[in-house]
Amino acid sequence: MSIIGRSINIGLVLILCLTIAGTAGATLFYQESVEGLDTQNSQLQSQNEQLRNDLNEARSDLEKAREQMQELNKSLETARGDVSQVSGNLQQTEQQLSETQTELANTEQDLQAAERRANSLESEVQNLQSVNQNLRGEVDDLQSEAEDLRNEVSSLKGQVSDLEGEVSSLESENDRLENENDLLRSRVDRACAQIEGNKPSFC
């Protein structure tokens, strides 16, 4: 009985040891599992927080994208208005360009006519300058001739003055001779009056 009891006690001890060992192993496994779950839970919480942050950023980006879309729509409407305005301005500019080209063509025609007129006037000016030069030569010749004539007139005036002096002298001499002749006639008449009988032929 003691051997059986001892065997039973040993068996119980072994069972108890195995039970304790199993319980310790299970406890250790549970602790490791709990620690693993805590780690996974912490990681999942961190990932969840990161996902929430990413979601908030995505929502913020989406809101910004919507605002940008609205701005782009406004810009598009403005651009359409600008395109319409530019199209109108383009048509007006094309019309002004056409009018300017027409005016330019008319101006070029006027310029060509003015150039032809200028060439004609320049040729006429050259001819007039040549005529003027010839006339100046003639004027110089006439002035020289006039100077010669002035000198000749001055000389003739001197001769006339001399002749007038000579005429005056001759007139004085003539008056003297006439007076002397009258005196002689008077003497002859008195002499003839004193002659009796036949008188000379000069009486």
BAZAMAR-284175 format. One record per residue: residue number from 1; residue in one letter; z negated, y negated, x negated of N, C-alpha, C in turn. Coordinates in Angstrom, 1 decimal, decimal comma, always signed. Example, Ala and Ser with C-alpha at 12.3 -4.5 7.8 and 13.67 -1.06 7.14 Angstrom:
<rs>
R  nr rest     nz     ny     nx    caz    cay    cax     cz     cy     cx
R   1    A   -7,8   +5,7  -13,2   -7,8   +4,5  -12,3   -7,8   +3,3  -13,2
R   2    S   -7,1   +2,2  -12,8   -7,1   +1,1  -13,7   -7,9   +0,0  -12,9
</rs>
This chain:
<rs>
R  nr rest     nz     ny     nx    caz    cay    cax     cz     cy     cx
R   1    M   +0,0   +1,2   -0,8   +0,0   +0,0   +0,0   +0,0   -1,2   -0,9
R   2    S   -0,7   -1,2   -1,9   -0,7   -2,3   -2,8   +0,6   -2,6   -3,4
R   3    I   +1,3   -1,5   -3,7   +2,7   -1,7   -4,3   +3,6   -2,3   -3,3
R   4    I   +3,5   -1,8   -2,0   +4,4   -2,3   -1,0   +4,0   -3,7   -0,7
R   5    G   +2,7   -4,0   -0,6   +2,2   -5,3   -0,4   +2,7   -6,3   -1,5
R   6    R   +2,6   -5,7   -2,7   +3,0   -6,6   -3,8   +4,5   -6,9   -3,8
R   7    S   +5,2   -5,8   -3,4   +6,7   -6,0   -3,3   +7,0   -7,0   -2,2
R   8    I   +6,3   -6,9   -1,1   +6,5   -7,8   +0,0   +6,2   -9,2   -0,4
R   9    N   +5,1   -9,4   -1,1   +4,7  -10,7   -1,6   +5,7  -11,3   -2,5
R  10    I   +6,2  -10,4   -3,4   +7,2  -10,9   -4,4   +8,5  -11,3   -3,6
R  11    G   +8,8  -10,4   -2,6  +10,0  -10,7   -1,8   +9,8  -12,0   -1,0
R  12    L   +8,6  -12,2   -0,5   +8,4  -13,5   +0,2   +8,4  -14,7   -0,7
R  13    V   +7,9  -14,4   -1,9   +7,9  -15,5   -2,9   +9,3  -15,8   -3,3
R  14    L  +10,1  -14,7   -3,4  +11,5  -14,9   -3,8  +12,3  -15,7   -2,7
R  15    I  +12,0  -15,2   -1,4  +12,6  -15,9   -0,3  +12,2  -17,3   -0,2
R  16    L  +10,8  -17,5   -0,4  +10,3  -18,9   -0,4  +11,0  -19,7   -1,5
R  17    C  +11,1  -19,1   -2,6  +11,8  -19,9   -3,7  +13,2  -20,2   -3,4
R  18    L  +13,9  -19,1   -2,9  +15,3  -19,4   -2,5  +15,4  -20,4   -1,4
R  19    T  +14,4  -20,4   -0,5  +14,4  -21,4   +0,6  +14,2  -22,8   +0,1
R  20    I  +13,2  -22,8   -0,8  +12,9  -24,1   -1,4  +14,1  -24,6   -2,2
R  21    A  +14,7  -23,7   -3,0  +15,8  -24,1   -3,8  +17,0  -24,5   -2,9
R  22    G  +17,2  -23,7   -1,8  +18,3  -24,1   -0,9  +18,0  -25,4   -0,2
R  23    T  +16,7  -25,6   +0,1  +16,4  -26,9   +0,7  +16,6  -28,1   -0,2
R  24    A  +16,2  -27,8   -1,5  +16,3  -28,9   -2,5  +17,8  -29,1   -2,8
R  25    G  +18,6  -28,0   -2,8  +20,1  -28,2   -3,0  +20,7  -28,9   -1,8
R  26    A  +20,2  -28,5   -0,6  +20,8  -29,2   +0,6  +20,4  -30,7   +0,6
R  27    T  +19,1  -30,9   +0,2  +18,6  -32,3   +0,1  +19,4  -33,1   -0,9
R  28    L  +19,6  -32,5   -2,1  +20,4  -33,2   -3,1  +21,9  -33,4   -2,6
R  29    F  +22,4  -32,4   -2,0  +23,8  -32,5   -1,5  +23,9  -33,6   -0,4
R  30    Y  +22,8  -33,6   +0,5  +22,8  -34,6   +1,5  +22,7  -36,0   +0,9
R  31    Q  +21,8  -36,1   -0,1  +21,6  -37,4   -0,8  +22,9  -37,9   -1,4
R  32    E  +23,6  -36,9   -2,1  +24,9  -37,3   -2,7  +25,9  -37,7   -1,6
R  33    S  +25,9  -36,9   -0,5  +26,8  -37,2   +0,6  +26,5  -38,6   +1,2
R  34    V  +25,2  -38,8   +1,4  +24,8  -40,1   +1,9  +25,2  -41,2   +1,0
R  35    E  +25,0  -41,0   -0,3  +25,4  -42,1   -1,3  +26,9  -42,2   -1,3
R  36    G  +27,6  -41,1   -1,2  +29,1  -41,2   -1,1  +29,5  -41,9   +0,1
R  37    L  +28,9  -41,6   +1,2  +29,2  -42,3   +2,5  +28,9  -43,8   +2,4
R  38    D  +27,7  -44,1   +1,8  +27,3  -45,5   +1,6  +28,4  -46,2   +0,7
R  39    T  +28,8  -45,5   -0,3  +29,8  -46,1   -1,2  +31,1  -46,4   -0,4
R  40    Q  +31,5  -45,3   +0,3  +32,8  -45,4   +1,1  +32,6  -46,5   +2,2
R  41    N  +31,4  -46,5   +2,8  +31,2  -47,6   +3,8  +31,2  -49,0   +3,2
R  42    S  +30,6  -49,1   +2,0  +30,7  -50,4   +1,4  +32,1  -50,8   +1,0
R  43    Q  +32,9  -49,7   +0,5  +34,3  -50,0   +0,2  +35,1  -50,4   +1,4
R  44    L  +34,8  -49,6   +2,5  +35,5  -49,9   +3,8  +35,1  -51,3   +4,3
R  45    Q  +33,8  -51,7   +4,2  +33,4  -53,0   +4,6  +34,1  -54,1   +3,8
R  46    S  +34,2  -53,8   +2,4  +34,9  -54,7   +1,6  +36,4  -54,8   +1,9
R  47    Q  +37,0  -53,6   +2,2  +38,4  -53,6   +2,6  +38,6  -54,3   +3,9
R  48    N  +37,6  -54,1   +4,8  +37,7  -54,7   +6,1  +37,6  -56,2   +6,0
R  49    E  +36,6  -56,7   +5,2  +36,5  -58,1   +4,9  +37,8  -58,7   +4,3
R  50    Q  +38,4  -57,9   +3,3  +39,6  -58,4   +2,7  +40,7  -58,4   +3,7
R  51    L  +40,7  -57,4   +4,6  +41,8  -57,4   +5,7  +41,6  -58,5   +6,6
R  52    R  +40,3  -58,9   +7,0  +40,1  -60,0   +7,8  +40,5  -61,3   +7,1
R  53    N  +40,2  -61,4   +5,8  +40,7  -62,6   +5,1  +42,2  -62,7   +5,1
R  54    D  +42,8  -61,5   +4,8  +44,3  -61,5   +4,8  +44,8  -61,8   +6,2
R  55    L  +44,1  -61,3   +7,3  +44,6  -61,6   +8,6  +44,4  -63,1   +8,9
R  56    N  +43,3  -63,7   +8,5  +43,2  -65,1   +8,7  +44,2  -65,9   +7,9
R  57    E  +44,5  -65,5   +6,7  +45,5  -66,2   +5,9  +46,9  -66,0   +6,6
R  58    A  +47,1  -64,7   +7,1  +48,4  -64,5   +7,8  +48,5  -65,4   +9,0
R  59    R  +47,4  -65,5   +9,8  +47,4  -66,4  +10,9  +47,6  -67,8  +10,5
R  60    S  +46,9  -68,2   +9,5  +47,2  -69,6   +9,0  +48,6  -69,8   +8,5
R  61    D  +49,1  -68,8   +7,8  +50,5  -68,9   +7,4  +51,5  -68,9   +8,6
R  62    L  +51,1  -68,1   +9,6  +51,9  -68,1  +10,8  +51,9  -69,4  +11,5
R  63    E  +50,7  -70,1  +11,6  +50,6  -71,4  +12,2  +51,4  -72,4  +11,4
R  64    K  +51,3  -72,3  +10,1  +52,1  -73,2   +9,2  +53,5  -73,0   +9,4
R  65    A  +53,9  -71,7   +9,5  +55,3  -71,4   +9,8  +55,8  -71,9  +11,1
R  66    R  +54,9  -71,9  +12,1  +55,3  -72,4  +13,4  +55,4  -73,9  +13,3
R  67    E  +54,5  -74,6  +12,6  +54,6  -76,0  +12,5  +55,9  -76,4  +11,7
R  68    Q  +56,1  -75,6  +10,6  +57,4  -75,9   +9,9  +58,6  -75,7  +10,8
R  69    M  +58,5  -74,6  +11,6  +59,6  -74,4  +12,5  +59,8  -75,5  +13,5
R  70    Q  +58,7  -76,1  +14,0  +58,8  -77,3  +14,9  +59,4  -78,5  +14,1
R  71    E  +58,9  -78,6  +12,9  +59,4  -79,7  +12,1  +60,9  -79,5  +11,8
R  72    L  +61,3  -78,3  +11,5  +62,7  -78,0  +11,3  +63,5  -78,2  +12,6
R  73    N  +62,9  -77,9  +13,7  +63,7  -78,1  +15,0  +63,9  -79,6  +15,2
R  74    K  +62,8  -80,4  +14,9  +62,9  -81,9  +15,0  +63,9  -82,4  +14,0
R  75    S  +63,8  -81,9  +12,8  +64,8  -82,3  +11,8  +66,2  -81,9  +12,2
R  76    L  +66,3  -80,7  +12,8  +67,7  -80,3  +13,3  +68,2  -81,2  +14,3
R  77    E  +67,3  -81,6  +15,3  +67,7  -82,5  +16,3  +68,1  -83,9  +15,7
R  78    T  +67,3  -84,3  +14,8  +67,6  -85,6  +14,1  +68,9  -85,5  +13,3
R  79    A  +69,1  -84,3  +12,7  +70,3  -84,1  +11,9  +71,5  -84,1  +12,8
R  80    R  +71,3  -83,5  +14,0  +72,4  -83,5  +15,0  +72,8  -84,9  +15,4
R  81    G  +71,7  -85,7  +15,7  +71,9  -87,1  +16,0  +72,6  -87,9  +14,8
R  82    D  +72,1  -87,6  +13,6  +72,7  -88,2  +12,4  +74,2  -87,8  +12,3
R  83    V  +74,4  -86,5  +12,5  +75,8  -86,0  +12,4  +76,7  -86,7  +13,5
R  84    S  +76,2  -86,9  +14,7  +76,9  -87,6  +15,7  +77,2  -89,1  +15,3
R  85    Q  +76,1  -89,7  +14,7  +76,2  -91,1  +14,3  +77,2  -91,2  +13,1
R  86    V  +77,1  -90,2  +12,2  +78,0  -90,2  +11,0  +79,4  -90,0  +11,4
R  87    S  +79,6  -89,1  +12,5  +80,9  -88,9  +13,0  +81,5  -90,1  +13,6
R  88    G  +80,7  -90,9  +14,3  +81,1  -92,2  +14,9  +81,4  -93,1  +13,8
R  89    N  +80,5  -93,2  +12,8  +80,7  -94,1  +11,7  +82,0  -93,7  +10,9
R  90    L  +82,2  -92,4  +10,8  +83,4  -91,9  +10,1  +84,7  -92,3  +10,8
R  91    Q  +84,7  -92,2  +12,1  +85,9  -92,6  +12,9  +86,1  -94,1  +12,7
R  92    Q  +85,0  -94,9  +12,8  +85,1  -96,4  +12,6  +85,5  -96,7  +11,2
R  93    T  +85,0  -95,9  +10,2  +85,4  -96,2   +8,8  +86,9  -95,8   +8,6
R  94    E  +87,3  -94,7   +9,2  +88,8  -94,3   +9,1  +89,6  -95,4   +9,7
R  95    Q  +89,2  -96,0  +10,9  +90,0  -97,0  +11,5  +90,0  -98,3  +10,6
R  96    Q  +88,8  -98,6  +10,1  +88,8  -99,8   +9,1  +89,7  -99,5   +7,9
R  97    L  +89,6  -98,2   +7,4  +90,5  -97,9   +6,3  +91,9  -98,0   +6,6
R  98    S  +92,3  -97,6   +7,8  +93,7  -97,7   +8,2  +94,1  -99,2   +8,3
R  99    E  +93,2 -100,0   +8,9  +93,5 -101,4   +9,0  +93,6 -102,1   +7,6
R 100    T  +92,6 -101,6   +6,7  +92,6 -102,2   +5,4  +93,9 -101,8   +4,6
R 101    Q  +94,4 -100,5   +4,8  +95,6 -100,1   +4,1  +96,8 -100,9   +4,6
R 102    T  +96,8 -101,2   +6,0  +97,9 -102,0   +6,5  +97,8 -103,4   +5,9
R 103    E  +96,6 -103,9   +5,9  +96,4 -105,3   +5,3  +96,8 -105,3   +3,8
R 104    L  +96,5 -104,2   +3,1  +96,8 -104,1   +1,7  +98,3 -104,1   +1,5
R 105    A  +99,0 -103,3   +2,4 +100,5 -103,2   +2,3 +101,1 -104,6   +2,5
R 106    N +100,6 -105,3   +3,6 +101,1 -106,7   +3,8 +100,8 -107,6   +2,7
R 107    T  +99,6 -107,4   +2,1  +99,2 -108,3   +1,0 +100,1 -108,0   -0,2
R 108    E +100,4 -106,7   -0,5 +101,3 -106,3   -1,6 +102,7 -107,0   -1,4
R 109    Q +103,2 -106,9   -0,1 +104,4 -107,6   +0,2 +104,4 -109,1   -0,1
R 110    D +103,3 -109,7   +0,4 +103,1 -111,1   +0,1 +103,0 -111,4   -1,4
R 111    L +102,3 -110,5   -2,1 +102,2 -110,6   -3,5 +103,6 -110,5   -4,2
R 112    Q +104,4 -109,6   -3,8 +105,7 -109,4   -4,4 +106,5 -110,7   -4,1
R 113    A +106,5 -111,2   -2,8 +107,2 -112,4   -2,5 +106,7 -113,6   -3,3
R 114    A +105,3 -113,6   -3,5 +104,8 -114,7   -4,3 +105,2 -114,6   -5,8
R 115    E +105,3 -113,4   -6,3 +105,7 -113,2   -7,7 +107,2 -113,6   -7,8
R 116    R +108,0 -113,2   -6,8 +109,4 -113,6   -6,9 +109,5 -115,1   -6,8
R 117    R +108,7 -115,7   -5,9 +108,7 -117,2   -5,8 +108,2 -117,8   -7,1
R 118    A +107,2 -117,2   -7,7 +106,6 -117,7   -9,0 +107,7 -117,6  -10,1
R 119    N +108,4 -116,5  -10,2 +109,4 -116,3  -11,2 +110,5 -117,4  -11,0
R 120    S +110,9 -117,6   -9,7 +111,9 -118,6   -9,4 +111,5 -120,0   -9,8
R 121    L +110,2 -120,3   -9,4 +109,7 -121,6   -9,8 +109,5 -121,7  -11,3
R 122    E +109,2 -120,6  -12,0 +109,0 -120,7  -13,4 +110,4 -121,0  -14,1
R 123    S +111,5 -120,3  -13,5 +112,8 -120,5  -14,0 +113,2 -122,0  -13,8
R 124    E +112,8 -122,4  -12,5 +113,2 -123,8  -12,2 +112,4 -124,8  -13,1
R 125    V +111,1 -124,5  -13,4 +110,3 -125,3  -14,3 +111,0 -125,4  -15,6
R 126    Q +111,4 -124,2  -16,1 +112,1 -124,2  -17,4 +113,3 -125,0  -17,4
R 127    N +114,1 -124,9  -16,4 +115,3 -125,8  -16,3 +114,9 -127,2  -16,2
R 128    L +113,9 -127,5  -15,4 +113,5 -128,9  -15,3 +112,9 -129,4  -16,6
R 129    Q +112,2 -128,5  -17,4 +111,7 -128,9  -18,7 +112,9 -129,2  -19,6
R 130    S +113,9 -128,4  -19,5 +115,1 -128,6  -20,4 +115,8 -129,9  -20,0
R 131    V +115,9 -130,1  -18,6 +116,5 -131,4  -18,2 +115,6 -132,6  -18,6
R 132    N +114,3 -132,4  -18,4 +113,3 -133,5  -18,8 +113,5 -133,8  -20,3
R 133    Q +113,6 -132,7  -21,1 +113,8 -132,9  -22,6 +115,1 -133,7  -22,8
R 134    N +116,1 -133,3  -22,1 +117,4 -134,0  -22,3 +117,3 -135,4  -21,9
R 135    L +116,6 -135,6  -20,7 +116,4 -137,0  -20,2 +115,6 -137,8  -21,2
R 136    R +114,5 -137,2  -21,8 +113,7 -137,9  -22,7 +114,6 -138,3  -23,9
R 137    G +115,5 -137,4  -24,3 +116,4 -137,8  -25,4 +117,3 -138,9  -25,0
R 138    E +117,8 -138,9  -23,7 +118,6 -140,0  -23,3 +117,8 -141,3  -23,2
R 139    V +116,5 -141,1  -22,7 +115,6 -142,3  -22,6 +115,4 -142,9  -24,0
R 140    D +115,2 -142,0  -25,0 +115,0 -142,5  -26,3 +116,2 -143,2  -26,8
R 141    D +117,4 -142,6  -26,5 +118,7 -143,3  -26,9 +118,8 -144,6  -26,2
R 142    L +118,5 -144,6  -24,8 +118,6 -145,9  -24,1 +117,6 -146,9  -24,6
R 143    Q +116,4 -146,4  -24,9 +115,4 -147,4  -25,4 +115,9 -148,0  -26,8
R 144    S +116,4 -147,1  -27,6 +117,0 -147,6  -28,9 +118,1 -148,6  -28,6
R 145    E +119,0 -148,2  -27,7 +120,1 -149,1  -27,4 +119,6 -150,4  -26,8
R 146    A +118,5 -150,3  -25,9 +118,0 -151,5  -25,3 +117,4 -152,4  -26,4
R 147    E +116,7 -151,7  -27,4 +116,1 -152,5  -28,5 +117,2 -153,2  -29,2
R 148    D +118,3 -152,5  -29,5 +119,5 -153,1  -30,1 +120,0 -154,3  -29,3
R 149    L +120,1 -154,1  -28,0 +120,6 -155,1  -27,1 +119,6 -156,3  -27,1
R 150    R +118,3 -156,0  -27,1 +117,3 -157,1  -27,2 +117,5 -157,9  -28,5
R 151    N +117,7 -157,2  -29,6 +118,0 -157,9  -30,8 +119,2 -158,7  -30,8
R 152    E +120,3 -158,1  -30,1 +121,5 -158,8  -30,0 +121,4 -160,0  -29,1
R 153    V +120,6 -159,8  -28,0 +120,4 -161,0  -27,1 +119,6 -162,1  -27,8
R 154    S +118,6 -161,6  -28,6 +117,8 -162,6  -29,3 +118,7 -163,4  -30,3
R 155    S +119,6 -162,6  -30,9 +120,6 -163,3  -31,8 +121,5 -164,2  -31,1
R 156    L +122,0 -163,7  -29,9 +122,9 -164,6  -29,1 +122,2 -165,8  -28,6
R 157    K +120,9 -165,6  -28,2 +120,1 -166,8  -27,8 +120,0 -167,8  -28,9
R 158    G +119,8 -167,3  -30,2 +119,8 -168,2  -31,3 +121,2 -168,9  -31,4
R 159    Q +122,2 -168,1  -31,3 +123,6 -168,7  -31,4 +123,8 -169,7  -30,2
R 160    V +123,3 -169,4  -29,0 +123,5 -170,3  -27,9 +122,7 -171,6  -28,1
R 161    S +121,5 -171,4  -28,7 +120,7 -172,5  -29,0 +121,4 -173,4  -30,0
R 162    D +122,0 -172,7  -31,0 +122,7 -173,5  -32,0 +123,9 -174,2  -31,4
R 163    L +124,6 -173,5  -30,5 +125,8 -174,1  -29,9 +125,4 -175,2  -28,9
R 164    E +124,2 -175,0  -28,2 +123,7 -176,1  -27,4 +123,4 -177,3  -28,2
R 165    G +122,8 -177,1  -29,3 +122,5 -178,2  -30,2 +123,8 -178,9  -30,7
R 166    E +124,8 -178,0  -31,0 +126,1 -178,6  -31,4 +126,8 -179,3  -30,3
R 167    V +126,7 -178,7  -29,1 +127,3 -179,4  -27,9 +126,6 -180,7  -27,6
R 168    S +125,3 -180,7  -27,8 +124,5 -181,9  -27,6 +125,0 -183,0  -28,6
R 169    S +125,1 -182,5  -29,8 +125,6 -183,4  -30,9 +127,0 -183,9  -30,6
R 170    L +127,9 -183,0  -30,1 +129,2 -183,4  -29,8 +129,3 -184,3  -28,6
R 171    E +128,4 -184,0  -27,6 +128,3 -184,9  -26,4 +127,9 -186,3  -26,9
R 172    S +126,9 -186,3  -27,8 +126,4 -187,6  -28,3 +127,5 -188,3  -29,0
R 173    E +128,2 -187,5  -29,9 +129,4 -188,1  -30,6 +130,5 -188,6  -29,7
R 174    N +130,7 -187,8  -28,6 +131,7 -188,2  -27,6 +131,3 -189,5  -26,9
R 175    D +130,0 -189,5  -26,5 +129,5 -190,8  -25,9 +129,7 -192,0  -26,8
R 176    R +129,4 -191,7  -28,1 +129,5 -192,8  -29,1 +131,0 -193,2  -29,2
R 177    L +131,9 -192,2  -29,3 +133,3 -192,5  -29,4 +133,8 -193,2  -28,2
R 178    E +133,4 -192,7  -27,0 +133,8 -193,4  -25,7 +133,3 -194,9  -25,7
R 179    N +132,1 -195,0  -26,1 +131,6 -196,4  -26,2 +132,4 -197,3  -27,2
R 180    E +132,7 -196,6  -28,3 +133,4 -197,3  -29,3 +134,9 -197,6  -28,8
R 181    N +135,4 -196,6  -28,1 +136,8 -196,8  -27,5 +136,8 -197,9  -26,5
R 182    D +135,7 -197,9  -25,6 +135,6 -199,0  -24,7 +135,5 -200,3  -25,3
R 183    L +134,7 -200,4  -26,4 +134,6 -201,6  -27,2 +135,9 -202,0  -27,8
R 184    L +136,7 -201,1  -28,3 +138,0 -201,4  -28,9 +139,0 -201,9  -27,8
R 185    R +138,9 -201,2  -26,7 +139,8 -201,6  -25,6 +139,5 -203,0  -25,1
R 186    S +138,2 -203,3  -25,1 +137,8 -204,6  -24,7 +138,3 -205,6  -25,7
R 187    R +138,2 -205,3  -27,0 +138,7 -206,2  -28,0 +140,2 -206,4  -27,9
R 188    V +140,9 -205,2  -27,7 +142,4 -205,2  -27,5 +142,8 -206,1  -26,4
R 189    D +142,0 -205,9  -25,3 +142,4 -206,7  -24,1 +142,2 -208,2  -24,4
R 190    R +141,1 -208,6  -25,1 +140,9 -210,0  -25,4 +142,0 -210,5  -26,3
R 191    A +142,3 -209,6  -27,3 +143,4 -210,0  -28,3 +144,7 -210,2  -27,5
R 192    C +145,0 -209,3  -26,7 +146,3 -209,4  -25,9 +146,3 -210,6  -25,0
R 193    A +145,2 -210,9  -24,5 +145,1 -212,1  -23,7 +145,4 -213,4  -24,4
R 194    Q +145,1 -213,4  -25,7 +145,3 -214,6  -26,5 +146,7 -214,7  -27,0
R 195    I +147,5 -213,6  -27,0 +148,9 -213,6  -27,4 +149,7 -214,2  -26,4
R 196    E +150,6 -215,2  -26,8 +151,5 -215,8  -25,9 +152,9 -215,3  -26,2
R 197    G +153,8 -215,1  -25,3 +155,1 -214,6  -25,5 +155,1 -213,1  -25,4
R 198    N +156,0 -212,5  -26,2 +156,1 -211,0  -26,2 +154,8 -210,4  -26,8
R 199    K +154,3 -209,5  -26,1 +153,1 -208,8  -26,5 +153,4 -207,4  -27,0
R 200    P +152,6 -206,9  -27,9 +152,8 -205,6  -28,4 +152,7 -204,5  -27,3
R 201    S +153,3 -203,4  -27,6 +153,3 -202,3  -26,6 +152,0 -201,8  -26,2
R 202    F +151,0 -201,9  -27,1 +149,7 -201,3  -26,8 +148,9 -202,2  -25,8
R 203    C +149,5 -203,5  -25,6 +148,8 -204,4  -24,6 +149,1 -204,0  -23,2
</rs>
